Amino acid sequence: MTTSIVTLFPTLPSIADTFGHDDNIIASKSATSSSSMPHTTSTTSSSATNTIFTRGFGKEEYTNSITASRDTNISPKEVYDSIQSIYVQYPLQKAKEQHRIPRAWDVGAGAGVSTQTLYNMGYLQIEAVDWSSAAWEDNLIQDNLPSGVRFTALDDESFVQNVWNTEGRKQKFDVIVFNFGINDSKARRYAQEMLMEDGRLFAPVNVQSDYWLKQAFKVYDVRGNVLWSVTDVGAWSVQFQPDVTQDTCQGIWCAPYNGFQKNK
């Protein structure tokens, strides 16, 4: 069950100032950012229109995010805005040019809002995974779930080992989206092993290895190169839940406090 914890920094620009008034996603104010935040659009796949399969969709907020993350397992709205960046749209367009159905891996899907966001963008085949199925089951509208969207109650490492690597399902993804903090080494490994040639991996990555108190949004290509990085989103500094599969994970979001048991 993964989502994000948020801390407000009042001295940063307001959300309206940071996002601008022309649908631009933010430009980072951090010196560690490699480029400005990419554009987002509100385009929706025609086949995905009006197909809402999670009750969590629409509950995401720019404010009151701490309450949202604790009570509904839904991340701040800035996160879902960021998912719709040009970097995540790029592999979508490439798949369409190649007359393929775009595929996404949504890791730490929680209540399914990130899954719904990807589906609305046009990713019509989605493997959604989360080690806990509670939020997904609580919010799922079963009758509306598209046939191309599949949820598996496993952590990412167990999914790769027990599902993706077996049963002839080792199909690469056009986009991989993480909804919890991970180390750079994991991001690069999955990007290199699991992305299509024009694919992108989007994730909140620890600013230092195993330091779970601060992440930067990063986009990787299939060679593990970082194409974009930003540490603050609007007026929020986003601290995501840590990767529960890592032995360095500590605190209430980690085992044994959250109920997670790592497969041996």
N, C-alpha and C positions, 0 to 999 in steps of 0.2 A: 504494500500500500504506500505509494510514493507521491509526494507533492512537495511544495516548497515552503520554507519559513522565510519571512520577510522582515527587514528592519528599515524603518524610514529615516532618511537623512534630510532634515528640513532645509539644509543649506544648499542642496542641489537644485537645479532648475525645476520649475513646475512641469507636470506631465504635458500640458498644452505647449509650453515653450520648448520642451525637449523633443516632442514628437512633431512639432510644427503644425501648420494648418493646411498642409498639402498632402496628407497621407504618408509623409515620410516617417520611417522609423528613425529612432534617435541616432545622433552622432555622439560617440563616446566622449566623456570629459576626462577619461583616464589616459595617462601617458602610455599605458600598456596596450592600448587599443591599436590594432593594425590598420583599421580603416573605419570610416563612418558606418553607422548602422544602415543596412540595405533598405530599399523601398519595400513596402508591402502593398498588396492590392486586396480588394474585396471580391475578386472574381470567384465564382463558384461553378463547379462542373455542372452542366445541365442535367446529367444523369443523377447527380447527387442532390439536386434541389429538393427541398422539403422532406428529405429523408433524415429525420432526427431520431437517433436510436439511443441517446442517453439523456436522462433527465437533468444531468449536470450541465448540459450545454445551455448557455445563457445565464448561468449563475456566477460565472467568473466575474471578478470585479477589479477595478483599478485601486479601490480603497477597501478597507476592512478585510485585507487579504489574509491576515493571520487567522481571523475567525473562519474564513472560507477554507483555508488549508487544514485546520484542525477538525472542523465539523463536517466538511463535505469532500475532503480529499481533492480539492480543486485548486490549482495554482493561480497566482495573480494573472490578470488579463494581459499584462505586458508579455508574459511567457507565450501565450497563444498568438499574440500579434507578431512576436518574433519568429514563430514557426512559419508564418506566412511570408517570410522574407524572400527576396529574389533568389537567394542561395538554395532554398528548399523548392522554389518553383522551377529552377533551372533543370534539374533532372526530370521533373514532370514533363516539361516541354520536349526534352530529348527523347523520352519514352514515346511520346505521342508522334514525334517525327519518325520514329522507327516502327510505328504501328504496333506498339506493345501496350499492355495494360500496366500502368505504373504501380510499382510495389513499394510498400513502406513497412518498416519495423518500428513499432511504437513501444518503447521500453519504459516500464513504470507507468502504465496507462491509467492507473487509478480509477477515477470515475468515468473515464472514456472521453473527456473533453478534448484531449490532444488527438485521440483517434477520430473523433467527429471533425475536428479542424482539418486533419489530413484528408479525410474522405471528401469533405466539402471542396477542398482544393482540387481534387481529381485523382487522388491515390485510391483506386478502387479495389486493390488487393492489399489488405493490411493484416500483419501479424501483430496483435496487441498482446503484450505480456506484462504480468505483475506477479510478484511472489504471493500476494494476498488477493483473493478474488472478491473480498467483501464490498469494496466501493463499486466495482464493476457490476456485481449482482444487484446491489441496492439501486443503481441508477439505470440499468439496462432496460430498454423497451424492446423486448424480445421480438415482437411481431414486426418491428421496423428494422431489425438488424440485417444489413445487406449480406448476401451470400459470400461476398469477397472479404468480409471482415471476420476474423477469427481471434478469439481470446484464449490464452493459455495461462493457467495459474502456475507460473514458474518464474524464478529469478532469471536474469539474462544468461548467466553462465550455464545453468541447468538446461535452459531452452536450447542454447547452442549445442551442448553436448548430447542431449537426449532427443532433441527434435530436429533441429536444423541439419545436424551432421548425419542423420539417419533417415531411413524410409524414403530415400530418393528426393527429399525435400530441400536439398542444399541449393536453393535458388537464391541468387544474389538480389540485393535490394537497390532501388533507385534512391531511397532516402532512409536514413536511420535517425530517429529522434529519441534522445534521452530526457527523462523528466526527473532525474535525480543527479546529484553530483558524482562525478567519476574522475579517476586519474587520467592524465594524458596518455599513459601507456596503454590503457584499455581502449581509449578512443582511437588511437592510431592502429591498434591491432584489429579492431572490428572494421575500421574503415578499409584497411588493406585486404582483409579476408572476405568481407561480406558485401561490399559495394559493387555495383555495376561500374563500368568504365567512366561514365559521366555522373556517378552518384555523389551524394553529399551526406556527411554525418554532422548532425547538429546536437550539441550537448553543453551543459554547464560543467566546466572542467576545473578541478582544483587549481588555484594559482600556484600552489606548491604540492608536490606529491604527498598524499596522505594527510593534507591539511584540510579538514572538512568544514572550516568556518568561513571560507570565502571561495567563490567560484567565478570564472569568467565564461560567458557564452563564447563558444568557438564553433567554427565550421571547418570540416576536414574534407579533402578529396580522397580519391581511391588510393593515392600514394602516401597518404598520411600527412600531407602538407596542410598547414593551417592557412585558410583563405581569408579568414576574418575573425576578429576577437574584440570583445568589449566587456568591461567589468561592472558597469552600472547601467541599469535600465530605467530611464526616466528619473523620477525622484526616489526610486527604490534601489537599495543594494540587496540583491537577491541571494539568500543563502539557502541552498537546497538541502533536502535530506541527503544523508551520505549513502554511499553504495554499501548495502547491507552484506554483500558477499565478501567484503574485504575484512581481514582480521584486524585492521587498524580502526575500524568503525567503532566509535564509543559514544555512549550517551543514550538518551531515551528513545532515539530513533533506531537503535541497533539492538541486536540480540544481547542478552535474553529479554530485554524489556519490551520489545515490540512483537515477540512471538516467532520471529524468524528462526528457522533451523537450516543451516547450510548442509546440502547434500555432500556426503563424503564419497 
